[in-house]
Amino acid sequence: MISGVCVITAEGLVHGRTHLDVAKAVVEAGVDIVQLRDKTATTRKLFETARQIRELTRGTKTRFVVNDRLDVALAADADGVHIGDEDLPPDIARRIMGPNAIIGVSAATLEEAVKAERAGATYLGVGPMFPTTTKPDAGEAVGPKRISEIKSAVSIPVLGIGGITCENAHLVFEAGADGVAVISAVAAAEDMVQTARKLCEIAARYGKHD
């Protein structure tokens, strides 16, 4: 069951802070999922980073997912991949990665969510929940209400993403989300470990984190 807190890594939000720095902090905090996201790195650099994060998460409760890059996820022995509408279809990703792999799919509408579930998605990332500057192409905020709409139509876990912070995460859980996915809330926080732990505590209040 995919639930709780997913932290997506980012470089450049705080000077000198790397994907590995973020991953180390969130693994220490005990988050449920860490997702490596980098749209500009070379394949070799992304693989090396993924390999290092895989070693960090091995033997811990934190599962490791690579954003977009199925090839890198496979090469680094990640637990899964998160894909968008421009990537390989979920059923093909499932066929390649195997029955136990985590296949996350982004969805902004009810139609996209239902289609992704039918194609074999493990969980859905729904958003943006709130306005966000981390992903300029994320589109207009759909709000926590979209979580409630999608939860009533699918049986797989639904994670809210986009503009989520420690101050508004409760709104997403109250709408029925199984988890929250954040980027800058943790990656740009003064104390990443403390902030990630606080998000896990919020998730635990709703029975979404052990």
Buried (B, 14 or more C-beta within 10 A) or exposed (E): EBBBBBBBBBBEBBEEBBBBBBBBBBBBBBBBBBBBBBEEBEEEEBBBBBBBBBEBBEEEEBBBBBBBBBBBBBBBEBBBBBBEEEBBBBBBBBEBBEEEBBBBBBBBEBEBBBBBBEBBBBBBBBBBBBEBEBBEEBEEBBBBEBBBBBBEEBEBBBBBBBBBBBEBBBBBBEBBBBBBBBBBBBBBBEEBBEBBBBBBEBBEEBEBBE
